[in-house]
Amino acid sequence: MIRPAQVLSLIVVGCVLAGAGLWLVSRRNSETTAAASGQVLPLKQSDLNAVTRLRVFKGDGSHTTLNRDATRWLVAERGYPADTGQVRKLLLDLAALQIEEQKTSDPALYSKLGVEDPRGAQSGSTGLEIELNARTVSLIVGKTSGTASVFVRLAGAAQSLLASPQLTPDADPRHWLDRSVLDIAPDQIVEIDLKVPAGPDYIIKRSGASGGSDYVVSPIPKGRELSDPSAAAAQAGALAGLQLDDVRKAGTLPATASAIFQTRDGLTLTIAGLQQGATRYLTVVASAHAPAAQPRAQDLNSRLGGWEFEVPGYRYDGIFRPLEQLLKPKPVPAPPAVPKASGKPGKVTPQQSH
């Protein structure tokens, strides 16, 4: 028979054990929460100015190396300036990368999150290497989750993580280029001299002594006229917001077309075009026909000289339009008249009567 004192002792022991269990669970949860929070990388915003090199690579062999010199970032694979704003955004996102949740530590499951070794030929992950202060920080970037998160894993660590903000670094060097080539407003263009392979040379001039909004095209073939008084206006806007798709060092291929743009403020831009298969390239040479434009011409040549810029086909065609595209279609000649039958019976000869 159990005595009341024994029952009371059992209750007390049970309460003590339950409390201990709750304490252990609470402690474990606290430790897990602490482990699943905080920064992914040992980077602070104050460290970002010390970053000298970024490398983005994938298992398919694509890679981009971004090197920082005293004044700018360069895409090493092209030797051409990088989009500084884009590089800065990636660095800020890396410094701000926060752990949301711990994920698998099992290598067999890495591919489900896209955080497998990025050096594998079949890997879908992206590798990131950040060099600063004589050390390298490496991160594996996997699949995105939702609209704001991404799966990541520190190189050499077993634990994968869900983190934010979302990163989508591209290993294609073209993605990192400073894409701006020229941005000349249409109302600044006063004359364009064109030499195109498909048709005769011609000149477009802004009409009016003060530079009106219409254009004069010359020479126009006898018997032809412009399709519209503003048919040449598109040409004047051909250099507005002109961006590259890719870039390469200027080679020895001859130009197949040229357009010389004169601006209102005294700048002359000679645009040469060449085609290589389905790809179209431009080169740009600036000069000044007014002293005030000399500094700008020098700046443009310093930035654009010695390069061939791959541009979209529609932008290329918009610069080097054949004259025929500005004119009304040729009248279709009327078909020759067919003589009508007289309707009178022919005279029957005696031989025909038999």
Residue pairs with C-beta under 8 A, 6 or more apart in sequence:
32 102
35 102
36 99
36 100
36 101
36 102
37 98
37 99
38 98
38 99
39 95
39 97
39 98
39 99
40 97
40 98
40 99
40 139
40 152
40 154
40 161
40 163
41 94
41 95
41 97
41 130
41 137
41 139
41 154
42 137
43 94
43 95
43 130
43 137
44 95
45 92
45 95
47 95
47 132
47 133
48 88
48 91
48 92
48 95
50 132
50 133
51 68
51 91
51 130
51 131
51 132
52 67
52 68
52 131
52 132
53 65
53 66
53 67
53 68
53 129
53 130
53 131
54 65
54 66
54 87
54 90
54 91
54 128
54 129
54 130
54 131
55 63
55 64
55 65
55 66
55 127
55 128
55 129
55 131
56 63
56 64
56 66
56 126
56 127
56 128
56 169
56 170
56 171
57 63
57 64
57 118
57 126
57 127
57 129
57 171
58 118
58 123
58 125
58 126
58 127
58 171
59 117
59 118
59 119
59 120
59 121
59 122
59 123
59 124
59 125
60 121
62 171
62 172
63 77
63 171
63 173
64 75
64 76
64 77
64 170
64 171
64 172
64 173
64 175
64 176
65 75
65 76
65 77
66 73
66 74
66 75
66 76
66 82
66 87
66 176
67 73
67 74
67 76
68 74
72 81
72 82
72 84
73 81
73 82
73 84
73 87
74 80
74 81
74 82
75 81
75 82
75 173
75 176
75 177
77 173
78 173
78 177
78 246
78 247
78 248
79 249
80 177
80 178
80 247
80 307
81 177
81 178
81 303
82 176
82 177
82 178
83 176
83 177
83 178
83 179
84 178
86 176
87 176
90 167
90 169
91 130
93 165
93 167
94 128
94 130
94 139
94 167
96 165
97 152
97 163
97 164
97 165
97 167
98 163
98 164
99 161
99 162
99 163
100 149
100 161
100 162
100 163
100 164
101 161
101 162
102 159
102 160
102 161
102 162
103 113
103 151
103 159
103 160
103 161
103 162
104 110
104 112
104 113
104 160
105 158
105 159
105 160
107 116
107 158
110 116
110 142
110 153
110 160
111 123
111 124
113 142
113 143
113 151
113 160
114 124
114 125
114 141
114 142
114 143
114 151
115 125
115 140
115 141
115 142
115 151
115 152
115 153
115 160
116 123
116 124
116 125
116 140
117 123
117 125
117 140
118 125
118 126
118 127
118 140
119 127
124 142
124 143
125 140
125 141
125 142
126 140
126 141
126 142
126 169
126 171
127 138
127 139
127 140
127 141
127 155
128 138
128 139
128 140
128 141
128 169
129 136
129 137
129 138
130 136
130 137
130 138
130 139
138 154
138 155
138 156
139 152
139 153
139 154
139 155
140 152
140 153
140 154
140 155
141 150
141 151
141 152
141 167
141 168
141 169
142 150
142 151
142 152
142 153
142 160
143 150
143 151
144 150
144 151
144 166
144 168
145 151
145 162
145 166
147 166
148 164
148 165
148 166
149 162
149 163
149 164
149 165
149 166
150 162
150 163
150 164
150 166
150 167
150 168
151 160
151 161
151 162
151 163
152 160
152 161
152 163
152 167
153 159
153 160
153 161
170 176
174 245
174 246
177 244
177 246
177 247
179 243
179 244
179 245
180 242
180 243
181 242
181 243
181 244
181 282
181 284
181 304
181 309
181 311
182 239
182 242
182 269
182 284
182 300
182 304
183 239
183 240
183 241
183 242
184 239
184 240
184 261
184 263
184 269
185 240
186 233
186 236
186 237
186 240
187 211
187 236
187 264
188 263
188 264
188 265
189 206
189 235
189 236
189 237
189 239
189 261
189 262
189 263
189 264
190 205
190 206
190 211
190 262
190 263
190 264
191 203
191 204
191 205
191 206
191 261
191 262
192 203
192 204
192 235
192 236
192 259
192 260
192 261
192 262
193 201
193 203
193 259
193 260
194 201
194 202
194 203
194 204
194 235
194 257
194 258
194 259
194 260
194 320
194 321
194 323
195 201
195 257
195 258
195 259
196 257
196 320
196 321
196 322
196 323
197 256
197 257
198 322
198 324
199 322
199 323
199 324
200 219
200 221
200 323
202 217
202 218
202 219
202 323
203 217
203 218
204 215
204 216
204 217
204 232
204 235
204 236
205 215
205 216
205 218
206 212
206 213
206 214
206 215
206 216
206 236
207 214
207 215
207 216
208 214
211 264
213 230
213 233
214 229
214 230
215 229
215 230
215 231
215 232
215 233
215 235
215 236
217 226
217 231
217 232
217 323
217 326
220 226
220 323
220 327
221 327
224 327
224 328
224 330
225 327
225 328
226 232
226 326
226 327
226 328
227 326
227 327
227 328
231 326
231 327
232 326
234 318
234 321
235 318
235 319
235 321
238 259
238 315
238 318
238 319
239 261
239 269
239 271
239 319
242 311
242 315
243 311
244 309
244 310
244 311
245 310
245 311
245 312
246 309
246 310
247 307
247 308
247 309
247 310
248 281
248 307
248 308
248 310
249 306
249 307
249 308
250 283
250 306
250 307
250 308
251 308
253 274
253 276
254 274
255 272
255 273
255 274
255 283
256 273
256 274
256 275
257 272
257 273
257 274
257 319
257 320
258 270
258 271
258 272
258 273
259 270
259 271
259 273
259 319
259 320
260 268
260 269
260 270
260 271
261 268
261 269
261 271
262 268
262 289
263 269
263 293
265 290
265 292
265 293
265 296
266 288
266 289
266 290
266 291
266 292
266 293
267 286
267 287
267 288
267 289
267 290
267 293
267 296
267 297
268 286
268 287
268 288
268 289
268 297
269 284
269 285
269 286
269 300
270 284
270 285
270 286
270 287
271 282
271 283
271 284
271 319
272 282
272 283
272 285
273 280
273 281
273 282
273 316
273 319
273 320
274 280
274 281
274 283
274 308
275 281
278 313
279 310
280 310
280 311
280 312
280 313
280 316
281 308
281 309
281 310
281 311
282 308
282 309
282 311
282 316
282 319
283 307
283 308
283 309
284 300
284 304
284 305
284 309
285 301
285 305
286 296
286 297
286 298
286 300
286 301
286 304
287 297
288 294
288 296
288 297
